[in-house]
Amino acid sequence: MSRILIVDDEASILKSLQRLLRHAPCSYGNQHFPLEVVTTTSAHEALAFAHQDDFDLFISDYRMPEMDGVEFLKAAKAIQPDAARLILSGYADLNALLRAVNEVGIERFIAKPWNDYELLSAIGQALAHRNLQRENRQLADLVRLEMGDKSAEELEAERLERIEPGITHVDWGPDGSVVLDPDLLKDD
């Protein structure tokens, strides 16, 4: 099941998207994607969700009061770099689009009001692309392991870093102990 997090400051838009994604099939080529959809009107709440759970796709409105869609997707990318990203907006500004592509690497910019078929197609395509990237990385990792370029431990550390950035970083104290709060060392 593919998990999607949708952020839009308009609750009516979220309800419409939920209804569409609940009733319409989402597919690309011969791949079908059953969806679990999480929605929120708050970008900050969405980032909290991203810290708690894994998502395959983030969809964000561009114009929101707390932060714009590019800022949100940039923060979401820092938390979950492998998730696909789409912007959905009634505000069609070329500079905003270029910023979204250059800073965040969005898959698509979808205009409001959207065409249901085009939206479902874009979601299916983004999820299929994400799956292909994941498979390519797994195959490349197998080749690196077979060729001796990487050890199983190094590959596992990289996998853990993708899931939880910073998890493999350890701060060591001067006596060789593990420091849980590096700020405590600065005061000494």
C-alpha positions in Angstrom: 0.0 0.0 0.0 1.3 3.4 -1.0 1.0 6.1 1.6 0.3 9.7 0.5 0.4 12.8 2.7 -1.6 15.8 1.3 -1.3 19.3 2.7 -3.7 22.1 1.7 -5.0 24.9 3.9 -8.5 24.5 2.4 -10.4 21.6 4.0 -12.8 21.3 1.0 -9.9 20.6 -1.3 -8.7 17.9 1.0 -12.1 16.3 1.2 -12.4 16.4 -2.6 -9.0 14.7 -3.0 -9.8 12.1 -0.4 -13.0 11.3 -2.2 -11.3 11.0 -5.6 -8.5 8.9 -4.3 -10.8 6.6 -2.4 -13.0 5.8 -5.4 -10.8 6.0 -8.4 -8.0 3.5 -9.2 -4.5 4.9 -9.2 -2.2 3.1 -11.6 0.6 3.6 -14.1 1.3 1.1 -16.8 0.7 -2.3 -15.4 1.3 -1.2 -11.8 -1.7 -0.5 -9.5 -1.3 1.4 -6.3 -3.7 0.9 -3.4 -3.5 4.1 -1.4 -3.6 5.2 2.2 -4.2 8.9 2.3 -3.4 11.2 5.2 -4.5 14.8 5.0 -3.9 18.0 7.0 -4.5 21.7 6.7 -1.3 22.5 8.5 2.2 22.3 7.0 3.7 22.0 10.5 1.4 19.1 11.4 2.3 17.5 8.1 6.0 17.7 9.0 5.3 16.1 12.4 3.5 13.3 10.5 6.6 12.9 8.3 8.8 12.6 11.3 6.5 9.8 12.7 5.6 7.7 9.6 7.0 6.9 6.2 5.2 8.3 3.1 5.7 7.4 -0.6 4.4 10.7 -1.8 3.9 14.3 -0.5 1.3 16.5 -2.3 1.3 20.1 -1.2 -0.7 23.2 -2.1 1.7 26.0 -3.2 0.1 28.9 -1.3 -0.5 28.2 2.4 -0.4 30.6 5.4 2.3 28.8 7.5 4.8 28.2 4.8 4.5 27.8 1.0 4.5 24.5 -0.7 8.2 24.7 -1.8 9.3 25.3 1.8 7.1 22.5 3.1 8.4 20.0 0.4 12.0 21.1 1.0 11.5 20.3 4.8 9.8 17.0 3.9 12.6 16.1 1.5 15.1 16.6 4.4 13.1 14.2 6.5 12.2 11.6 3.8 14.5 12.2 0.8 13.2 9.2 -1.2 9.5 10.2 -1.2 8.1 11.7 -4.4 6.8 15.2 -4.3 4.0 17.1 -6.2 2.6 20.6 -6.0 -1.0 21.3 -6.5 -1.9 24.9 -6.9 -4.3 27.4 -8.5 -1.5 29.9 -8.4 0.4 29.4 -11.7 3.6 31.4 -11.2 6.5 30.4 -13.4 9.1 31.5 -10.8 7.3 29.3 -8.2 7.4 26.4 -10.6 11.1 26.8 -11.3 11.8 27.1 -7.6 9.9 23.9 -6.9 11.7 22.0 -9.6 15.2 23.4 -8.7 15.0 23.4 -4.9 12.8 20.4 -4.2 12.9 18.2 -7.3 9.1 17.9 -7.6 7.7 15.3 -10.0 4.9 17.5 -11.3 3.1 20.8 -10.8 -0.6 20.3 -11.1 -2.9 23.3 -11.6 -6.2 23.8 -9.7 -8.8 23.0 -10.7 -7.3 19.7 -11.7 -8.5 17.1 -14.2 -9.1 13.9 -12.2 -7.5 11.7 -14.8 -4.4 13.8 -15.1 -4.1 14.0 -11.3 -4.5 10.2 -10.9 -2.0 9.7 -13.7 0.5 12.0 -12.1 0.2 10.3 -8.8 0.6 6.8 -10.4 3.6 8.0 -12.4 5.3 9.5 -9.3 4.7 6.3 -7.3 6.0 4.1 -10.2 9.1 6.3 -10.6 9.7 6.1 -6.8 9.4 2.3 -7.0 11.8 2.2 -10.0 14.4 4.3 -8.1 14.1 2.0 -5.1 14.6 -1.1 -7.2 17.6 0.5 -9.1 19.2 1.4 -5.7 18.8 -2.2 -4.5 20.3 -3.6 -7.6 23.2 -1.2 -7.5 23.8 -2.1 -3.9 23.8 -5.8 -4.8 26.4 -5.1 -7.5 28.5 -3.1 -5.1 28.3 -5.9 -2.5 29.3 -8.6 -5.1 32.2 -6.5 -6.4 33.5 -5.9 -3.0 33.1 -2.1 -3.3 30.9 -2.0 -0.2 30.4 -4.3 2.8 27.0 -5.5 4.0 27.5 -3.3 7.1 28.1 -0.2 4.9 25.0 -0.9 2.8 22.9 -1.4 6.0 24.3 1.9 7.4 23.3 3.7 4.2 19.8 2.1 4.3 19.3 3.3 7.9 20.5 6.8 7.0 17.9 6.9 4.2 15.2 5.9 6.7 16.3 8.1 9.6 18.9 10.7 8.6 21.6 11.2 11.2 21.0 7.8 12.9 24.5 6.5 12.1 26.2 9.6 13.4 27.8 9.2 16.9 29.2 12.0 19.0 32.1 10.7 21.0 33.3 12.3 24.3 37.0 12.9 25.0 37.1 9.8 27.2 35.6 7.6 24.5 32.1 7.6 25.8 29.0 8.3 23.6 27.7 11.8 24.1 23.9 12.0 23.8 23.7 15.8 24.0 26.7 17.4 22.1 25.7 20.8 23.5 26.8 19.6 27.0 30.4 19.3 25.8 30.4 22.9 24.7 29.7 24.2 28.2 32.7 22.4 29.7 
